[in-house]
Amino acid sequence: MSKQRKRKIDIAWQKICERTEILQQIDSEGYFRISAKDVDRHSDREQARLLAKMDSNDDRPSIFREHNLNILPLNRGEYVVFRDRKNVSFASLPVTDLRPTPYPARFPIERLDTLSKGISKTESDAIDTIFLSSLLESFAKTTNLKLTKRGRFGSSEFSLSLPDCSGSLTVKGSQLEVDAIYESNDAVVLIESKAGFPEDFTIRQLYYPYLWLKARTDKRIVPIFLGFANDEYQLTEFALGEKFGDFHIVQNERFVLDRYVLARADIEILLRNSPSSSENLSVPFPQANSLDRVVEIVDLASRGFNDKAELADIFGFDPRQSHYYTRAAKYLDLLNIDGHPTELGKSLLSQPHRLNRTELLLKSLLRTSVFRQVLLVLKQRNYEVDALQIKEIANVISAARPELVARTSERRASTVKTWLRWLVANCDFRPTL
C-alpha cells in the first residue's frame, strides 16, 4: 500500500464515519453493517473492495486504530465494522533467530525441470515445493496428501461470532481465496502463504476457509501460514476456536530443504582474503532487518521488479520498506545506483544453494568498515550477539558514518544486530582445522 493509497484510505474512512452512524452504533451494539454501495457513496466513490482490504495491521486506517475497529466481509455486497479492543483480527507471527532446520527432501525435487527453483518464488511455487519435498506432510503429521482446492470461490453459509459482541452474524456467499487445500485420509491441510516473513496477517485468511471446511469434514483441520524467502520456509500451524479471533500457535519452525544449512565462515581466513574498504557514504546506512529479503529484492530487480508499490504488494509491507531494502542491497554492492544487479549481485543470484549465498553475503559485509569491526568484536565475544551492546555498535557506526547523529546511529545499530543474529544462525564460525 503506497503512501498515497494509505492517505486515501485514512481520508475515505474518516468521511464514511462522519457521514454514517458507524461509531455511534458500534458504541451501543459493538458492530455496524454497511453495504459496499454505501462505502462507495460515503467515501466519494472510492472502491469498497480496496477500502476493505486490510491484509496486515499496517493497512488499517487511522480512525480504525483510534477507535479499535476492524472490518470483515459478510457477503459479496456487505461488510461488518466492529469493535476489536485486543486487535485479535491480526495474528502476529513469531520472529525467530533460531538456526533453520535442515530437511532433506524425500523426493529429489532437483530432477523436476518444470518446478520453479529460483530464489524468488510465487506463493504457489513455494507451496508446491514444500509439498513435493514431503515437508508439508511431515510438518502436518500426515501422509498421502492430495491437492483438492486452490483459488477463489464463494463461501457457504456459516455463523460468525465477533470478539467484543454477543450473538452471531451470518456470512453467506462471501468470496473466499485459498492458496491451497490438501487432504489425506485423516487430515485437511489449509495453507495461506506470503513472500518474505511478515510480522502479522489477518486471521480471516485462515478462519473463513476453516469455517467452510468445518461444515464439510470431520477430519482434523490443520491451518498453516507459510512464509518464505531465499530458499527458507517458515511454517506456523494455528489452532482456531469457535469465536473469531480465538486462536493460538500450535507449532512454528523454519526449514531449509537440504542436508546442510551452515556456511563455513572462518573469520581469520575471510579477513585475510576479503579486502577492507571504507564506507560508501553515497549510500545510506541500512535500516532493513531481513538479509533474506535483501536477497529476494536483488532477484526481483534482476527480473524488472523495482517499483516500490509493486514490491510492497509482493511482500505485504509499506512502500517505504521497499526503499529501505533496495538501499540495503546497494550498501552491500548488490544493486547499482539505478537499481540493477551489480556483478556481485549477479554472482549472488547464480549461487545454486542458500549456503553459497550466505558465504557471499558474509564476504560482502566484511568489505565494509562497520561490519568488519563489529564482526571482529563479535568473534572476541564468542559469537554471542547479546554480548554486544547497542551503544558500542552505534559508536562504530558513528565513527564510520559522521553524517549520522548519535540517536540515528543507535537506531541503525539494531539493524546491525539483526544481521549479526542472521549470520550466527546461518554460519559455522568454528576455525578451520
Secondary structure, DSSP 8 states (H G I E B T S, - for coil): --HHHHHHHHHHHHHHHHHSSHHHHHHHHSEEEEEHHHHHHHTTS--HHHHT---SGGGS-HHHHHHTEEEEEEETTEEEEEE-TT-TTEEE-----S--EE---SS-GGG-TTS--SSS--HHHHHHHHHHTTHHHHHHT--S-EEEEEEEEE---EEE--TT-SS-EEE-S-EEEEEEEEE-SSEEEEEEEEEB--SEEETHHHHHHHHHHHTT--SEEEEEEEEEETTEEEEEEEEE-SSTT-EEEEEEEEEESSS---EE--HHHHHHHS------TTS-------HHHHHHHHHHHHTT---HHHHHHHHTS-HHHHHHHHHHHHHTTSB-TTS-B-HHHHHHHH-SSHHHHHHHHHHHHHTSHHHHHHHHHHHHTTT-GGGS-HHHHHHHHHHH-TTS-HHHHHHHHHHHHHHHHHHHHHEE-S---
